[in-house]
Amino acid sequence: MYKLDRTRKCRFVALFLAFVSAVMTVWGYIYGGDELLEYGFINEPMACIWMIASAFALVLYLFLFFLIRSIEKDMEENLKSVDENRK
């Protein structure tokens, strides 16, 4: 089986950034984002902005993680077929 170390490192970085974004989303919710979601007004605008921006970043990092994973699988299949054709 082929090892694609760079893609695995990129997946790890994307997953780590998704985790950090999830923590920051929860932080934003605790420190003021709950008022926006429950009552529709903002007392702490920075916490709300932080919560929404982190939630979008979380979605993007998770999308990036799964995109890299699917590309890695396709590359491994293509490398296997090239190796089999050589023999």
N, C-alpha and C positions, 0 to 999 in steps of 0.2 A: 504494500500500500504506500502511496506517495504521501509525503509530509509537506504540507504547505504552511511553513512556520510563520511567514509574514501575514497571511490571512488570519491565522489563529491569534496572532498578537493584535491585529486590528479588531477582531471580534472581542477580545478581552477588554481592549480600551473602550469600545462602544458599550459593552455591558457595564463597565465601571462607571462611565459617564451617565448611563441610564440610572444606575443606582444613586449617584450623587444628585441627579435631577429629581428622582423620587423623594429623596430626603429633603431637598429644598422645597419641593411642592408641599410636602407635609408641614414643613416649617412655616411656609407662607400661609397655609390654611389655619394653623394654630394661632398665629400672631395677627390675624385680621381678615384672612380670606373667607372664614366661615360667615362673617357678617354679609359679605357680598353675595354668597351663595344662598344663605337663609333668608335675609331681609331685603336684599337688593340695594343696599347703600354701603358706602365706603367710609370708614373712619381712619383706616391705615392704608393709604393708597400704595405705599411701597410694598407692603406685604402682599397686597392683591396682585400687583404687577409681577412680583417675584413668583407668586403661586402660578399665575397663568403662563408666564414665560417658561418656568421650569416644567410645567405640564406639557407644553408644546415641545420642549427640548427632549423630554422623556419619550414622547411618541416618535420623534425623529431618530433618536439614538436606538430605540428598539427596532425601528424599521431598518436602520443601517445594519444592525446586528444580524437580522434575518436575511437581508440582502447579501451581505458578505458570506453568510453561511451557505446560501443557495449557490452563489458563484463558486465557492470552494468545492461543493459537491460536483458541480458541472465540470470544473477543471480536473478533478480527480478522475471522473469517468472518461474524459477526453484523453488524459495522460495514460490511463490504462489501455484504451483502445489503440493509441499510438504505439505503446510498448508491445502489445500483442501483434500488431501488424509488422513490427520489426522482426519478430521471431519467425 
